[in-house]
Structures are given as structure tokens and as C-alpha cells.
Amino acid sequence: MIKLNGVEIDFGFYPNGELRIGKTAQGALDSAVEKFKRNVNVIRWIYEDDTDLMKLAVVNDYLHHHSEAAIKHLEIPYMPYSRMDRVTGTMPFTLRIVCDFINDMDFEYVKVWEPHSDVCMALLNNVEAFYPTIDLLPEVMKQMGFDKERDFLMFPDAGAQKRYASLTGFKSIVGFKHRDFKTGALTGEMQIVLPPGTMHTHERRVLILDDLCSRGGTFAMAVKALRSYGMGGVSLFTTHCEMSHRQTLDGLLDGYYFTDSMLGYVPDAVMFRRYEHMYSLDTSEWTHGGMPNDVLQHDHPYNPNNSCHICKGITEILKGDIKRREVI
């Protein structure tokens, strides 16, 4: 799904699958630019499938030819192909291909929710990371009754531990797993490391944090390892959620919390009733300090002497203070 300045652009398709810019999409594009005249155009790209890449290119081209605003922001709740962040043998470096595609559109600012690794941030130009898992953690802890003095956070692998290094003051457990990168399969059992001096684990709650739940294998292994220490309720919180994990994790978790960053995978009302312990943290109206959504509330013309954080940000961009990153 593509939104321009808060307006969803509803594309059509020809019978052979080609993208069709009909009257509906054309009207939405015109409205998004004419109705919200501003110095910055904001595209919000919620990935559903690869046709979104073409949609993004079309909207970017429209702005290039039909908008007076010189600055373009891109917000990416889920960065597609971020799991393909390394070169293995002769396999294509898929993430780099997508990042190059985005870089060629010359966005002055790109915001990525919960990037899978630092590789994504190194490959994109003018990029900033935002971590909903950290931002929403107090809300999740309140819902599950998490007691900071006795309960544990768990990072299921070294990548998660590094990603959430800013979360200090918690009792933390780290998991170690082995994955065959040729097949993608997990092998063996997960080993976990408890905080030094931990004596009692019986009936303690654990909240597992990670960026993405796909098939659920990592978290099933984590739950098994935690149960071997007598841990009590185990819940999971990821920013990104695919629904292919349901059979793997069915009955293992006391709660699962996630955002709507992957639009096509948010359960409908029927699925909520069938899976009682799954919760979606709806971020459709979410605004966060410094996020591109704030630009939608920019109610005055750009002024380089203005103290508002949006005007300051535009000034930094125009001065070149926000540097382009070199693509590795």
C-alpha cells in the first residue's frame, strides 16, 4: 500500500498484471498534492507484494513532474528483503538490489521501522531507524503484567541483543541458535544464557523481543529452552508479523504482540477469536516525534529561522548537513 501525504493511492491492474493508473489513482495523486500543499511530500510505503516497488516508482515520478515541493520523505514500516542482508555463495544480494532501487529515487529522508540489521542502514541513503519495539514496550509490559524486578526480557539471538542494546536495567536472557544459511533451516537446540547470579527462575514471566516473526521456529525453540528452566508465562513482541507461524506457536505463548507494519498479515476479527492471545498494536494513526507523519501536521510555510523541528530538519537537508551514506 502506498500513501502520499496521508492519501492512499489505489492502483488498478490490467488483465496481464501490469499496473494501471486509472481515474481513481490519478485523482488520489492530484488530491494528495493539491490538497496538502507543502514544502515536503511524504510517502508511506507499507509493503504487501513486489508490485509495490512499481507503485513507489510511479508516485515518485509523479512528484518529480507535478509537485512544486522540492523535498521528498519516505517512511517504510517494513523494509522488504531485509532478511537477505548477506552474500552466501553465488546468491544475489537481494537487499542491496532493493536499496539501490530506492536510492535512485533521491529521497532526502528515509525512515525505516525496526531494520533487521545494520546492513540495511548502511545501504540506504539519508536513512534513520525507528524502533517501535522499544517505543511500545511499556504498553506491552503493562498489558502482560510484567514485573521489572522479577521477570525477564529475552533476546533470542545475538542480532536481537545488539538491536535492543539500549534497553538497560532489565534482567535479560540471551539465546544462541544455529541456522544453515544454505537451506534457512534451524538446527539443534537453542542454548540460553541467564543473568549472572540468577538463582530462581520458577514461574517467572519472560517477554521475548525481536524484529520479525515469520515461521516461528526461533521462538518455539526459545520457549522450549525457557520451560526447561521452569519459567512461567512466555510472551512475544515483534514489530513485524507474518501469519505463517500459527501452527508452530499454537499453544506455546501466553501472549503475542505486534504492530500493523505488514499490512497484509494483520488478523481480522474472525482470526482474533480463533487465536485468543494475539494482539495487534494498531499504528494507523501513530505519530512519533521526528517521524515523517509529523510533516502532515506542519501548518505553516517553511522558514529557515523557525524553531519548529520540521523547519530545522528541512534546513539541515538543504545545507547538506544530512550526508548520503556510501553504499557498501
C-alpha positions, -999 to +999 in steps of 0.1 A: +000+000+000+012+035-009+000+066+008+010+101-004+006+129+022-019+106+040-039+098+009-040+061-002-032+057-039-055+029-051-039+015-083-057-009-107-043-037-128-046-048-164-056-085-171-020-094-176-009-080-142+005-047-154-001-017-131-029+006-143-031+042-133-068+048-137-090+077-127-091+067-091-053+066-087-049+097-108-074+116-087-058+105-055-024+117-067-037+150-077-056+154-044-026+145-023-005+172-039-031+199-044-050+195-011-018+193+010+004+219-005+036+219+015+074+220+012+077+183+019+059+154+003+057+122+025+053+087+010+043+059+034+050+025+019+035-005+036+048-035+017+023-060+005+040-076-025+066-067-052+041-046-072+046-020-045+080-013-059+065-002-092+038+018-073+065+036-054+084+044-086+052+057-102+044+080-072+080+092-071+079+100-109+046+119-104+061+141-077+091+148-099+069+162-127+039+176-109+048+188-074+064+221-065+078+207-033+115+200-036+118+176-007+105+140-005+104+118+026+098+081+025+086+060+055+090+022+054+072+004+082+086-029+070+117-029+048+112-057+022+141-082+016+159-070+048+164-106+058+186-111+026+213-090+041+244-110+033+261-127+003+261-165+005+280-183-022+266-171-056+233-160-042+222-125-053+225-097-027+187-090-027+186-063-001+212-043-020+192-045-052+161-030-034+181-004-016+197+007-049+162+009-064+151+033-035+183+053-036+179+060-073+147+079-064+167+105-044+147+108-012+160+135+011+149+114+041+141+078+047+127+063+079+127+025+084+109+008+112+129-019+130+155-027+104+166-063+106+203-054+107+228-025+103+233-036+067+200-021+057+210+012+072+244+011+055+229+005+021+202+032+022+209+069+017+197+096+042+182+069+064+171+068+101+159+038+121+129+038+144+122+010+168+085+005+177+095-024+199+113+000+222+087+027+219+058+005+227+075-017+253+059+000+283+024-006+269+031-043+262+046-048+297+015-032+312-008-054+293+010-086+303+017-076+339+055-076+335+073-070+368+107-055+361+121-066+394+115-103+389+106-110+352+129-114+322+134-099+288+148-124+263+168-117+231+166-149+210+199-143+192+229-120+191+213-098+165+183-091+188+207-084+217+226-059+196+194-043+182+180-036+217+213-028+235+197+005+247+173-014+269+191-014+302+181-021+337+163-053+329+170-089+338+180-102+303+183-137+288+202-142+255+196-172+232+220-188+208+209-208+178+224-223+146+210-217+112+220-233+079+221-203+056+220-226+025+186-240+035+174-215+060+167-243+085+174-241+122+194-270+136+199-283+171+185-268+202+187-232+215+212-225+243+203-197+266+224-176+290+208-163+322+219-131+340+248-137+363+238-148+398+203-159+388+191-184+414+153-187+410+135-189+376+104-209+386+072-192+375+090-160+363+074-143+333+095-138+301+089-114+272+108-123+241+118-093+218+127-095+181+120-076+149+101-102+130+082-134+134+080-155+102+075-192+106+081-192+144+108-217+146+132-195+166+105-187+192+094-223+195+130-232+203+132-203+228+100-214+246+113-249+249+146-237+264+128-214+288+105-241+300+135-263+309+144-237+335+108-237+349+099-203+335+062-193+338+043-173+312+062-166+280+050-138+257+064-125+224+066-089+210+078-082+174+073-052+153+068-073+121+044-103+120+038-128+092+010-152+098+029-184+087+038-191+123+004-200+137+008-238+137+043-237+151+035-214+180-001-225+187-005-231+225+031-221+233+027-184+241+007-166+267+005-135+245+018-123+212+021-085+205+029-069+171+022-039+150+005-035+117+038-028+098+030-058+075-005-048+063-015-080+047-008-101+078-029-083+104-057-107+116-093-098+110-120-102+137-125-139+130-088-146+134-088-127+167-115-150+180-097-181+168-063-171+183-072-155+216-037-145+227-027-125+196-028-087+198-023-061+171-010-027+182-026-005+156-003+022+144-025+036+116-029+070+134+005+068+151+026+099+152+060+099+168+084+127+174+105+132+144+087+107+122+076+117+087+039+116+099+047+148+118+051+166+085+014+161+078+008+184+108+031+211+095+007+240+094+030+269+083+053+276+054+090+266+056+111+293+073+148+287+079+147+308+110+117+290+125+124+269+156+100+240+148+117+207+144+104+202+108+117+235+096+150+228+113+152+194+095+145+209+061+172+235+067+197+207+076+188+189+044+191+220+022+225+228+038+237+192+032+242+186+069+225+152+064+251+133+045+244+105+020+258+072+032+282+054+009+268+021-004+290-008+006 
